[in-house]
Amino acid sequence: MPFNPDRITNAIYRAAVEMGGRDRTIAEGLSQQVVKILEETAPPGYIPTIEEVQDTVEKVLIENGHARVAKAYILYRDERARVRKARAALASRPSENIPWAKIWHVLDWSVAHGVNTVAGLNARIARGEFPQIVKEAEAAYEEDVENASEMVAERRDDLKIVIITGPSSSGKTTTTMKLGIRLKRMEMNLVTLNVDNYFFDLELHPKDEFGDYDFETPQALDLPLINEHLQRLIAGEEVLIPFYDFKTGHRFNDRTPMKLGPKDVILIDSLHGLFPAMTHGIPDEQKFRLYLEPLLQLKGSDEQYVRWTDLRLIRRMLRDSVHRAYDPTRTLLHWHYVRSSEMRNIIPYLGTADYIVNTGMPFELPIYRARMADQFAHWTEQYRGDPLREDAFTRASRVHELLSTITPVTDESAVPSDSVLREFIGGSIFEY
């Protein structure tokens, strides 16, 4: 791949961030040392391998007294090597990070309703059954949320925290609203702790060679402070919650007082709710962890199942453009961060969830076809052959091929105003 010293700086800085260090200037200085050594030791015209560059990084870190950062870097390097090896070996054993029982339940439902294939979905739309598909899918989702609320209520005597988590654009906000309404009817008083207020200042976040900030890592949050506040709240103390200004990228500490009443339960809606460091001081019996994922079981014309990450990519594009005036192109180019962080910091802990809610709707793809197909076709051509945008091209071309086989639906009136999909396409009765 093309040599870019910024990649070295970013790798060092990420390792430092994991160890609590956030001085990018030091990372840049160490990176310059790495480049100097490579230039001095490599024969004229020689192209160093990635492994040789990584060896030099380890050497420079250790020689400069950054042993803990070097350890984090070595562990990351080893992890990447194992991932490559696993892919090459095509390991045959089932992944423990995949909820097979839940997937089977969703697949069985899809087959029973004739929406387990693109051909079946298109046939029902052709018969004018789109509104019926919406009703059926919404009923299944509501049943999932109802089951979750009953499980929470059964543990009300011990619970102190309800965590709603899942990867980006899995429907956490809408599901949180619906769960809260149900639990309120059961006389459970939920008090929201917005962990977004615990972001570090923007200038402390790592950037890549394209100038993008990585907000998807749990280390972007002040995890020790979150955990400290949770423990103090559960102990009956009052804490001062910080406020994060997303416009300026700065956090202001000690802003909003918070204290729990005798029957209050903390509600956390967080991307990294399962990440151990966020609640490591809270006993498991005091936590209920609800995991969300659009577990759509729909096979395309290529005999491959629709990827959940592609559904969430489209959802985030639509949500960011509707609610945040964010260019969908930037969402596509940033998605490699999203997916990488999910694989490292979310998926490995899926097995610790107490219940899983499927937020995938078979009727969302026909809507996406009408809204987004042309843009994905454009991105496919724009990034074709660009080695620096290979990830964007791969995702865009895959989604474009899928959407081209789906019958478009432009009339969205059948989608209820409290649907989880309204979180992304607009028109929700809930405020976001």
Summary of the structure (lengths in Angstrom):
residues: 432
radius of gyration: 23.3
end to end distance: 41.3
largest distance: 74.4
contacts: 1276
relative contact order: 0.12
helix: 55%
strand: 12%
